[in-house]
Amino acid sequence: MPNISRIQALCRMMMGLTLLAWAAARFTRRPYCPFSFIMALFGAQKTAEGTLRFCPLVALRKRCYERD
């Protein structure tokens, strides 16, 4: 069930793919840098959120507000 709009999904996919490309380019120069690895994981997460149109943090926030 999508919980983000199409525009947000496209922005997340674009940002995620940009981060993945940046991390891949940085891996070639510094293969053991943990920062590049973290950015690659973050980019992959944002790409997946945009593809599925589901963000777990948005779902958690909506769930918490429904309790109040």
N, C-alpha and C positions, 0 to 999 in steps of 0.2 A: 504494500500500500504506500504510494508516494506521499511524502510529507513536506517536500520542497517543490517550488515551482519550476517550470521549464527554464526560465531565465537563470535562476539560481543553479540549476543542474548544469547548464552550459558553462556558467562562470566557474563552477567547481571543477568541471572536466578540463577546462582550459588552464586553470591554475595548477591542477594536479599534473597534467601532462608537461607543463612548463617546469614544474619542480622536478619531475622525473628526468627530463632532458638535462636540466642543470646539474642534478646529482650524478647522472651518467657521465657528463663531461668532466665533472670534478673527480670522479672515480678514476679516470684515466691518468690524471696528474698525481693524485694522492689516494692510492687504493686502500690505505688503512685508516683513513680519517673517519671517526665515528659520526661527525656532524653530517657528512654526505650520506651516510647510511640512514640516519634519522630523517633527513629531508626526503630521501627516496621513499621511505615508508610513509611519511606524511603525504607525499604526492600520490602514492598508490592509493591511500585511503580516500583522498579527495576525488581521485578519478573514479573509484568505485562508488562513492556517494553520488556523484553526478550521473553515472551510468544507471544506477538503480533508482535514483531519485528518492533515496531514503537516507536520512541522517539520524544516527542513534542519539546524538545529543539533543536534537530538536524533539525527538520522540520522548526522551527523558524529561525535558523541560515541560512539554505538554502534559505528561503524566503527573508531574509534581504539582502543576497549577490546577489540575482537575481535583486533587485531593483537598485543596483549600476551599 
